[in-house]
Amino acid sequence: MANMEQTTKTITINLDHSDSNSRVDTQQLVQYACYDRIKQSISSDLEKATKNRKLHEQQDYPYGSGLVYFIDGTRGAGKSTFLQSTYHALPSSLECRTTWLGYIDPSRIEDNEIILLGILKALKDKVKKLSRAHCTTEEERKISTFREHFKKLAGGLNLFAQNHDQLRDLDAELFFEWGLERAGHSAELRKNLHSLLDNACDALNVDALILAFDDADTNARHARNVLECIRKYLDTPRLVILVTGDIELYSLMVRDHFHDNLGKAKYDQTAERMEQRERMVDHLEDQYLLKLFPMHRRLQLRPLWNLLDNKTTLYMLCHHKWGETNNRELAEVVNELIRCGLRIKTTRDLELYREFLLKQPLRSLLQVLSRCAPHLSKDDESGKKSNAWSSELSDALSESLRALALGSLYKFGIDVDAIAAHELPTLANAVFDLTIRDGDFDTGAYLRPQPSDADLKNSFAALSADVTRLCAERPAALIDYMFSGPGSVALFGQVLRRKGKDLHNREDRQTLRKQFEQYMGTGRKENALNWARHATPTLAAPYALNPRYPVILSGVIGLNRNGKSTGDRKTANSILKECDDLPAFALSLVDVSSFGTGTYASIYNILGIIARLLTLEENQRGIYDAGSILNKTYPTITVSPPQWEIDSASEDSDEADIEEDKDTPDNLKKINDHINKWLKDSSPYKKKLTPSALLIGKIWTRIHFSLEKVCDKNRPHTNKADTSRKGAAGLMELFSACVINAFYIEEQDYHLAYNANSKDDSSAKQRTNPLTSTKSFFERFKKIDTLREELPLTYIIATCPLLLGLFKETEDSLALLESLTKNSSNKKSNLLCPAKIWEEIDMAYIAGPKQ
């Protein structure tokens, strides 16, 4: 252990300087390993060059003798900081004698300025400082020699002037004489420049001069001039040249240069000749860069993700808000940021987001950390990190990730300003759009940073932070988003698969998508109930006319509306008209026109109403006005079918079908009272809800597929006169169990509890979904002790009278209520559907062939 401590190097990154490009102590360089490598490489190369020069007394250096070191990195990789720090530290850290010549940023040089003149100006100034009264005779001689060589460059430098032609308007004899002199200037320029550099090094008593070019690739014109200047004139071991940039960008510029040199093909060429042309350009590009920047003199500044693999280096962070002595380890800070800011719980997902962040350019990552650092939690008394929700941290992280992905979001046409202004419909629409682009209809809406497309990956991470920010402490917003985001993605996937044979081209698919968005209200300021009402015909409409099977489709049941009652078989509407107290089943109904006006029972309607109810605030009398919502849900409203399922249909808003507000019907009084008590009981637990985009996506996926499996499993037995059959009430009971079970399982696995320590693995041991019976579901819920504190969302959903009202009053369901409503003001027996009404609804006609 002691040996490990001796060999471990600690590098401290000051987050207060995250936006600065100024140099730092090389011992604290994030890319210290690269600095150490380039220092050793320069020392080795200079030592060889010095020995070779003394041995051969060589004055003419062959082409390609230069010492050019290329520092490769993407935008924001920290190249400028690294170059400045390295440039200023090298003379004192190299064994060979070196000194600075110049630090040049070509992007800040005027377009008409000549790069070589700037270098010569720096060289002249450097030697000029030696001229002083007490110079020795030898030093004076060296300075004088330097001045003489400097004058010799004048003729050759005339060649750089634009539109300069000294030979114009001369007679033939003078033209020939001056032409020969000019050719001499051109041929001798490189030799004279090398001699000048030799004299300068002798005068300065050094082996080499250090010259740095920072980010030349940001100005294409200067970049090409810099490359050509290095290749033609600066290839001497008397210069150590440091160049930073993105090798990919240099590659593009060099490629364009050779394309320009070749020019356009003058005659039509065959495909083989065009391929040959491209191949030659590829070859020229590769060889040019290899000659200019040899592979053994290239260094790549890698992101922190790669640097953390080095176990001999410990990266620490400091920030003025943490105090002078409270530095934190980089890996732990990133983990805390993801865990508490994005509410990510499981180790696998934590690693996924951690990798995404640490692979960002260094400048981007440090600015994200700097923005969020003041809001990170402090250790508690036991030394553990708190998982407490912080709206300040969430805002800071969402702003940072949005800025990080700004270019990508703009590229996809996302309304960034609306999302920043807390507009949930815009956020849901963005999630829908980008998930459809990604093509993963099942799990894409989890918003994990997994897409192969870099822009989608950046956008997913940014949107996931906004989902957490807008849904925290707001269960109604959570359901709204769950339907309009992940729900719309899954529903559109079904429509797309069903209509695939009718889509002949891209335009057909775009038309279908536009119709879907208009019908479902994607991007509009609609609520979950509007989505639920339109999702019902979207799922059921294709099977409404002459169905070959009972219409039971992923949480939706088709009911005969006007069929005659025969014996013990009645229509659902006729049963409900006879009820003194309406059961929760009545609120699940929606009518669809244009198909003989069919009636459907939908579990999505129940969830949509729950979302509306959760938006209510307590009035001055301590009452939630649930009746204002309930009286708009029964009697049922009628919606139009999807436009893509019929030849002509007009979009119909639900508001057009709703009557004016009226007093709550007498037969809704009982359920209204229960809902008011439920809203009061569940209110304290809203503040404990801090969901991640992953959690919401997981809940939707489990609801969607478990409902689909329940329907597939029970559809063959519907309308059969046997004990295995499930009627409308039995199916809705299973649907309710599936919904509660989905919240229960996924919240255990993916919800970071408000004030509890994070668990690394999944905590839900029993993960099966109800299929044909609710018995195992009831058994699972009997021993829930910490439901309210650890699983606030499940508690809110599971105790809702609308979902509990779908269960038949039995011993098992009463035992479930006993565990759920220990401290509730609701009486447990009154929350369940009376057995007599439940059985009558269960015998109601279901649309489809009768047996």
Solvent accessible surface area in square Angstrom, and as a share of the most:
residue,aa,sasa,rsa
1,M,171,0.76
2,A,66,0.51
3,N,108,0.55
4,M,121,0.54
5,E,114,0.51
6,Q,147,0.65
7,T,85,0.50
8,T,44,0.26
9,K,52,0.22
10,T,63,0.37
11,I,1,0.01
12,T,41,0.24
13,I,12,0.06
14,N,54,0.28
15,L,0,0.00
16,D,58,0.30
17,H,116,0.52
18,S,14,0.09
19,D,106,0.55
20,S,50,0.32
21,N,73,0.38
22,S,66,0.42
23,R,131,0.48
24,V,66,0.38
25,D,91,0.47
26,T,16,0.09
27,Q,84,0.37
28,Q,67,0.30
29,L,6,0.03
30,V,17,0.10
31,Q,8,0.04
32,Y,43,0.16
33,A,60,0.46
34,C,17,0.10
35,Y,5,0.02
36,D,43,0.22
37,R,127,0.46
38,I,0,0.00
39,K,45,0.19
40,Q,109,0.48
41,S,31,0.20
42,I,0,0.00
43,S,23,0.15
44,S,47,0.30
45,D,21,0.11
46,L,2,0.01
47,E,81,0.36
48,K,135,0.57
49,A,17,0.13
50,T,17,0.10
51,K,128,0.54
52,N,70,0.36
53,R,30,0.11
54,K,142,0.60
55,L,136,0.68
56,H,112,0.50
57,E,137,0.62
58,Q,47,0.21
59,Q,111,0.49
60,D,88,0.45
61,Y,12,0.05
62,P,83,0.52
63,Y,169,0.64
64,G,65,0.62
65,S,26,0.17
66,G,9,0.08
67,L,8,0.04
68,V,8,0.04
69,Y,1,0.00
70,F,0,0.00
71,I,0,0.00
72,D,18,0.09
73,G,3,0.03
74,T,80,0.46
75,R,105,0.38
76,G,6,0.06
77,A,8,0.06
78,G,18,0.17
79,K,9,0.04
80,S,16,0.10
81,T,28,0.16
82,F,2,0.01
83,L,0,0.00
84,Q,44,0.20
85,S,2,0.01
86,T,0,0.00
87,Y,11,0.04
88,H,63,0.28
89,A,21,0.17
90,L,0,0.00
91,P,27,0.17
92,S,105,0.68
93,S,44,0.29
94,L,14,0.07
95,E,161,0.72
96,C,20,0.12
97,R,116,0.42
98,T,13,0.08
99,T,21,0.12
100,W,97,0.34
101,L,11,0.06
102,G,12,0.12
103,Y,68,0.26
104,I,24,0.12
105,D,33,0.17
106,P,0,0.00
107,S,48,0.31
108,R,200,0.73
109,I,34,0.17
110,E,122,0.55
111,D,77,0.40
112,N,122,0.63
113,E,81,0.36
114,I,43,0.22
115,I,10,0.05
116,L,2,0.01
117,L,80,0.40
118,G,30,0.28
119,I,3,0.02
120,L,5,0.03
121,K,118,0.50
122,A,27,0.21
123,L,1,0.00
124,K,96,0.41
125,D,50,0.26
126,K,45,0.19
127,V,2,0.01
128,K,134,0.57
129,K,158,0.67
130,L,42,0.21
131,S,48,0.31
132,R,101,0.37
133,A,113,0.87
134,H,137,0.61
135,C,20,0.12
136,T,79,0.46
137,T,122,0.71
138,E,84,0.38
139,E,65,0.29
140,E,77,0.35
141,R,131,0.48
142,K,55,0.23
143,I,4,0.02
144,S,50,0.32
145,T,33,0.19
146,F,6,0.02
147,R,126,0.46
148,E,105,0.47
149,H,38,0.17
150,F,51,0.21
151,K,154,0.65
152,K,116,0.49
153,L,2,0.01
154,A,60,0.46
155,G,15,0.14
156,G,2,0.02
157,L,32,0.16
158,N,62,0.32
159,L,61,0.30
160,F,61,0.26
161,A,49,0.38
162,Q,124,0.55
163,N,151,0.77
164,H,71,0.32
165,D,64,0.33
166,Q,72,0.32
167,L,26,0.13
168,R,157,0.57
169,D,138,0.71
170,L,51,0.25
171,D,94,0.48
172,A,87,0.67
173,E,141,0.63
174,L,62,0.31
175,F,102,0.43
176,F,134,0.56
177,E,106,0.48
178,W,105,0.37
179,G,20,0.19
180,L,107,0.53
181,E,100,0.45
182,R,72,0.26
183,A,60,0.47
184,G,31,0.30
185,H,57,0.25
186,S,59,0.38
187,A,77,0.60
188,E,72,0.32
189,L,3,0.01
190,R,33,0.12
191,K,99,0.42
192,N,26,0.13
193,L,3,0.01
194,H,3,0.01
195,S,23,0.15
196,L,0,0.00
197,L,2,0.01
198,D,10,0.05
199,N,26,0.13
200,A,0,0.00
201,C,0,0.00
202,D,62,0.32
203,A,13,0.10
204,L,28,0.14
205,N,99,0.51
206,V,15,0.09
207,D,11,0.06
208,A,0,0.00
209,L,0,0.00
210,I,0,0.00
211,L,0,0.00
212,A,0,0.00
213,F,0,0.00
214,D,9,0.05
215,D,23,0.12
216,A,0,0.00
217,D,6,0.03
218,T,69,0.40
219,N,36,0.19
220,A,62,0.48
221,R,116,0.42
222,H,0,0.00
223,A,0,0.00
224,R,86,0.32
225,N,63,0.32
226,V,0,0.00
227,L,4,0.02
228,E,33,0.15
229,C,11,0.06
230,I,2,0.01
231,R,106,0.39
232,K,85,0.36
233,Y,34,0.13
234,L,1,0.00
235,D,8,0.04
236,T,0,0.00
237,P,13,0.08
238,R,16,0.06
239,L,0,0.00
240,V,0,0.00
241,I,0,0.00
242,L,0,0.00
243,V,0,0.00
244,T,0,0.00
245,G,0,0.00
246,D,21,0.11
247,I,41,0.21
248,E,121,0.54
249,L,62,0.31
250,Y,0,0.00
251,S,24,0.16
252,L,101,0.50
253,M,19,0.08
254,V,5,0.03
255,R,55,0.20
256,D,78,0.41
257,H,38,0.17
258,F,27,0.11
259,H,58,0.26
260,D,98,0.51
261,N,98,0.50
262,L,83,0.41
263,G,31,0.30
264,K,191,0.81
265,A,40,0.31
266,K,178,0.76
267,Y,177,0.67
268,D,153,0.79
269,Q,76,0.34
270,T,83,0.48
271,A,68,0.53
272,E,123,0.55
273,R,137,0.50
274,M,84,0.38
275,E,111,0.50
276,Q,64,0.28
277,R,46,0.17
278,E,66,0.30
279,R,133,0.48
280,M,90,0.40
281,V,0,0.00
282,D,58,0.30
283,H,100,0.45
284,L,70,0.35
285,E,21,0.09
286,D,73,0.38
287,Q,69,0.31
288,Y,26,0.10
289,L,12,0.06
290,L,61,0.31
291,K,157,0.66
292,L,11,0.06
293,F,0,0.00
294,P,28,0.18
295,M,137,0.61
296,H,123,0.55
297,R,35,0.13
298,R,58,0.21
299,L,7,0.03
300,Q,89,0.40
301,L,7,0.04
302,R,117,0.43
303,P,40,0.25
304,L,1,0.01
305,W,63,0.22
306,N,56,0.29
307,L,26,0.13
308,L,36,0.18
309,D,97,0.50
310,N,62,0.32
311,K,171,0.72
312,T,72,0.42
313,T,24,0.14
314,L,62,0.31
315,Y,11,0.04
316,M,36,0.16
317,L,0,0.00
318,C,28,0.17
319,H,10,0.05
320,H,121,0.54
321,K,122,0.52
322,W,21,0.08
323,G,38,0.36
324,E,173,0.77
325,T,134,0.78
326,N,73,0.37
327,N,56,0.29
328,R,22,0.08
329,E,68,0.31
330,L,0,0.00
331,A,19,0.15
332,E,94,0.42
333,V,2,0.01
334,V,0,0.00
335,N,28,0.14
336,E,3,0.01
337,L,1,0.00
338,I,1,0.00
339,R,31,0.11
340,C,4,0.02
341,G,2,0.02
342,L,6,0.03
343,R,0,0.00
344,I,4,0.02
345,K,21,0.09
346,T,13,0.07
347,T,60,0.35
348,R,141,0.52
349,D,2,0.01
350,L,27,0.14
351,E,73,0.33
352,L,41,0.21
353,Y,4,0.01
354,R,36,0.13
355,E,54,0.24
356,F,13,0.05
357,L,6,0.03
358,L,0,0.00
359,K,95,0.40
360,Q,22,0.10
361,P,41,0.26
362,L,19,0.09
363,R,105,0.38
364,S,29,0.19
365,L,1,0.00
366,L,17,0.08
367,Q,75,0.33
368,V,4,0.03
369,L,2,0.01
370,S,23,0.15
371,R,102,0.37
372,C,1,0.01
373,A,1,0.01
374,P,51,0.32
375,H,58,0.26
376,L,14,0.07
377,S,30,0.19
378,K,156,0.66
379,D,80,0.41
380,D,69,0.36
381,E,185,0.83
382,S,81,0.52
383,G,51,0.49
384,K,107,0.45
385,K,62,0.26
386,S,32,0.21
387,N,4,0.02
388,A,37,0.29
389,W,33,0.11
390,S,27,0.17
391,S,55,0.35
392,E,100,0.45
393,L,4,0.02
394,S,3,0.02
395,D,53,0.28
396,A,0,0.00
397,L,2,0.01
398,S,0,0.00
399,E,76,0.34
400,S,11,0.07
401,L,4,0.02
402,R,21,0.08
403,A,68,0.53
404,L,41,0.20
405,A,2,0.02
406,L,66,0.33
407,G,56,0.54
408,S,8,0.05
409,L,2,0.01
410,Y,126,0.48
411,K,136,0.58
412,F,25,0.11
413,G,65,0.62
414,I,13,0.07
415,D,78,0.40
416,V,11,0.06
417,D,109,0.56
418,A,12,0.10
419,I,1,0.01
420,A,43,0.33
421,A,66,0.51
422,H,106,0.48
423,E,59,0.27
424,L,20,0.10
425,P,28,0.18
426,T,24,0.14
427,L,0,0.00
428,A,1,0.01
429,N,52,0.27
430,A,3,0.03
431,V,0,0.00
432,F,0,0.00
433,D,20,0.10
434,L,0,0.00
435,T,0,0.00
436,I,10,0.05
437,R,127,0.46
438,D,49,0.25
439,G,41,0.39
440,D,54,0.28
441,F,39,0.16
442,D,77,0.40
443,T,57,0.33
444,G,7,0.06
445,A,6,0.05
446,Y,9,0.03
447,L,0,0.00
448,R,28,0.10
449,P,7,0.04
450,Q,93,0.41
451,P,10,0.07
452,S,123,0.79
453,D,62,0.32
454,A,69,0.53
455,D,33,0.17
456,L,13,0.06
457,K,65,0.28
458,N,31,0.16
459,S,0,0.00
460,F,3,0.01
461,A,1,0.01
462,A,1,0.01
463,L,1,0.00
464,S,4,0.02
465,A,2,0.01
466,D,1,0.00
467,V,0,0.00
468,T,0,0.00
469,R,28,0.10
470,L,3,0.01
471,C,0,0.00
472,A,9,0.07
473,E,48,0.22
474,R,113,0.41
475,P,2,0.01
476,A,9,0.07
477,A,4,0.03
478,L,0,0.00
479,I,0,0.00
480,D,29,0.15
481,Y,0,0.00
482,M,0,0.00
483,F,0,0.00
484,S,28,0.18
485,G,0,0.00
486,P,4,0.03
487,G,0,0.00
488,S,1,0.00
489,V,1,0.00
490,A,10,0.08
491,L,6,0.03
492,F,0,0.00
493,G,1,0.01
494,Q,29,0.13
495,V,1,0.00
496,L,22,0.11
497,R,156,0.57
498,R,60,0.22
499,K,38,0.16
500,G,35,0.34
501,K,172,0.73
502,D,67,0.35
503,L,43,0.21
504,H,151,0.67
505,N,81,0.41
506,R,174,0.64
507,E,112,0.50
508,D,46,0.24
509,R,90,0.33
510,Q,80,0.36
511,T,74,0.43
512,L,9,0.04
513,R,39,0.14
514,K,124,0.53
515,Q,41,0.18
516,F,0,0.00
517,E,41,0.18
518,Q,75,0.33
519,Y,10,0.04
520,M,5,0.02
521,G,6,0.06
522,T,16,0.09
523,G,31,0.30
524,R,100,0.36
525,K,162,0.69
526,E,67,0.30
527,N,47,0.24
528,A,1,0.01
529,L,3,0.01
530,N,4,0.02
531,W,7,0.03
532,A,0,0.00
533,R,9,0.03
534,H,6,0.03
535,A,0,0.00
536,T,0,0.00
537,P,1,0.00
538,T,1,0.00
539,L,10,0.05
540,A,0,0.00
541,A,5,0.04
542,P,44,0.28
543,Y,93,0.35
544,A,24,0.19
545,L,117,0.58
546,N,144,0.74
547,P,34,0.22
548,R,197,0.72
549,Y,140,0.53
550,P,15,0.10
551,V,4,0.02
552,I,0,0.00
553,L,31,0.15
554,S,8,0.05
555,G,0,0.00
556,V,0,0.00
557,I,0,0.00
558,G,1,0.01
559,L,6,0.03
560,N,45,0.23
561,R,84,0.31
562,N,122,0.63
563,G,31,0.29
564,K,172,0.73
565,S,63,0.40
566,T,80,0.46
567,G,81,0.77
568,D,100,0.52
569,R,45,0.17
570,K,59,0.25
571,T,5,0.03
572,A,0,0.00
573,N,25,0.13
574,S,35,0.22
575,I,2,0.01
576,L,1,0.00
577,K,161,0.68
578,E,114,0.51
579,C,15,0.09
580,D,126,0.66
581,D,63,0.33
582,L,8,0.04
583,P,11,0.07
584,A,3,0.02
585,F,6,0.03
586,A,0,0.00
587,L,1,0.01
588,S,0,0.00
589,L,4,0.02
590,V,0,0.00
591,D,5,0.02
592,V,1,0.01
593,S,31,0.20
594,S,76,0.49
595,F,31,0.13
596,G,70,0.67
597,T,48,0.28
598,G,18,0.17
599,T,1,0.01
600,Y,10,0.04
601,A,0,0.00
602,S,0,0.00
603,I,0,0.00
604,Y,2,0.01
605,N,3,0.02
606,I,0,0.00
607,L,0,0.00
608,G,0,0.00
609,I,1,0.00
610,I,0,0.00
611,A,2,0.02
612,R,50,0.18
613,L,0,0.00
614,L,8,0.04
615,T,78,0.46
616,L,30,0.15
617,E,144,0.65
618,E,80,0.36
619,N,60,0.31
620,Q,190,0.84
621,R,189,0.69
622,G,24,0.23
623,I,74,0.37
624,Y,12,0.04
625,D,82,0.42
626,A,0,0.00
627,G,6,0.06
628,S,42,0.27
629,I,11,0.05
630,L,0,0.00
631,N,12,0.06
632,K,55,0.23
633,T,6,0.03
634,Y,27,0.10
635,P,88,0.56
636,T,27,0.16
637,I,11,0.06
638,T,40,0.23
639,V,1,0.00
640,S,15,0.09
641,P,3,0.02
642,P,0,0.00
643,Q,77,0.34
644,W,23,0.08
645,E,43,0.19
646,I,39,0.20
647,D,155,0.80
648,S,96,0.62
649,A,28,0.21
650,S,88,0.57
651,E,92,0.41
652,D,38,0.19
653,S,58,0.37
654,D,9,0.04
655,E,113,0.51
656,A,79,0.62
657,D,51,0.26
658,I,34,0.17
659,E,128,0.57
660,E,157,0.71
661,D,102,0.53
662,K,84,0.36
663,D,129,0.67
664,T,20,0.12
665,P,32,0.20
666,D,119,0.62
667,N,42,0.21
668,L,0,0.00
669,K,100,0.42
670,K,73,0.31
671,I,15,0.08
672,N,22,0.11
673,D,75,0.39
674,H,15,0.07
675,I,0,0.00
676,N,24,0.12
677,K,83,0.35
678,W,4,0.01
679,L,1,0.00
680,K,95,0.40
681,D,33,0.17
682,S,0,0.00
683,S,41,0.27
684,P,82,0.52
685,Y,32,0.12
686,K,32,0.14
687,K,129,0.55
688,K,49,0.21
689,L,0,0.00
690,T,0,0.00
691,P,0,0.00
692,S,2,0.01
693,A,2,0.02
694,L,3,0.02
695,L,0,0.00
696,I,0,0.00
697,G,0,0.00
698,K,40,0.17
699,I,0,0.00
700,W,11,0.04
701,T,24,0.14
702,R,39,0.14
703,I,0,0.00
704,H,11,0.05
705,F,70,0.29
706,S,1,0.00
707,L,0,0.00
708,E,56,0.25
709,K,113,0.48
710,V,0,0.00
711,C,1,0.00
712,D,77,0.40
713,K,107,0.45
714,N,3,0.02
715,R,46,0.17
716,P,77,0.49
717,H,67,0.30
718,T,2,0.01
719,N,4,0.02
720,K,70,0.29
721,A,111,0.86
722,D,63,0.33
723,T,148,0.86
724,S,59,0.38
725,R,33,0.12
726,K,44,0.19
727,G,0,0.00
728,A,0,0.00
729,A,3,0.03
730,G,0,0.00
731,L,0,0.00
732,M,1,0.00
733,E,19,0.08
734,L,1,0.00
735,F,0,0.00
736,S,0,0.00
737,A,0,0.00
738,C,1,0.01
739,V,0,0.00
740,I,1,0.00
741,N,1,0.00
742,A,0,0.00
743,F,0,0.00
744,Y,27,0.10
745,I,0,0.00
746,E,6,0.02
747,E,1,0.00
748,Q,31,0.14
749,D,1,0.00
750,Y,27,0.10
751,H,5,0.02
752,L,2,0.01
753,A,14,0.11
754,Y,63,0.24
755,N,115,0.59
756,A,31,0.24
757,N,87,0.45
758,S,40,0.26
759,K,113,0.48
760,D,100,0.52
761,D,99,0.51
762,S,64,0.41
763,S,36,0.24
764,A,7,0.05
765,K,193,0.82
766,Q,108,0.48
767,R,91,0.33
768,T,96,0.56
769,N,42,0.21
770,P,6,0.04
771,L,68,0.34
772,T,60,0.35
773,S,59,0.38
774,T,15,0.09
775,K,120,0.51
776,S,67,0.43
777,F,1,0.01
778,F,7,0.03
779,E,88,0.39
780,R,29,0.10
781,F,0,0.00
782,K,76,0.32
783,K,179,0.76
784,I,19,0.10
785,D,120,0.62
786,T,82,0.48
787,L,4,0.02
788,R,31,0.11
789,E,92,0.41
790,E,68,0.30
791,L,18,0.09
792,P,1,0.01
793,L,0,0.00
794,T,0,0.00
795,Y,6,0.02
796,I,0,0.00
797,I,0,0.00
798,A,0,0.00
799,T,9,0.05
800,C,0,0.00
801,P,3,0.02
802,L,0,0.00
803,L,0,0.00
804,L,0,0.00
805,G,7,0.07
806,L,6,0.03
807,F,0,0.00
808,K,44,0.19
809,E,64,0.29
810,T,52,0.30
811,E,151,0.68
812,D,42,0.22
813,S,0,0.00
814,L,54,0.27
815,A,33,0.26
816,L,0,0.00
817,L,0,0.00
818,E,87,0.39
819,S,7,0.04
820,L,1,0.00
821,T,15,0.08
822,K,132,0.56
823,N,119,0.61
824,S,25,0.16
825,S,65,0.42
826,N,11,0.05
827,K,140,0.59
828,K,84,0.36
829,S,49,0.31
830,N,59,0.30
831,L,7,0.03
832,L,7,0.04
833,C,6,0.03
834,P,55,0.34
835,A,39,0.30
836,K,150,0.64
837,I,35,0.18
838,W,28,0.10
839,E,82,0.37
840,E,56,0.25
841,I,2,0.01
842,D,17,0.09
843,M,58,0.26
844,A,0,0.00
845,Y,27,0.10
846,I,0,0.00
847,A,21,0.16
848,G,16,0.15
849,P,54,0.34
850,K,96,0.41
851,Q,145,0.65
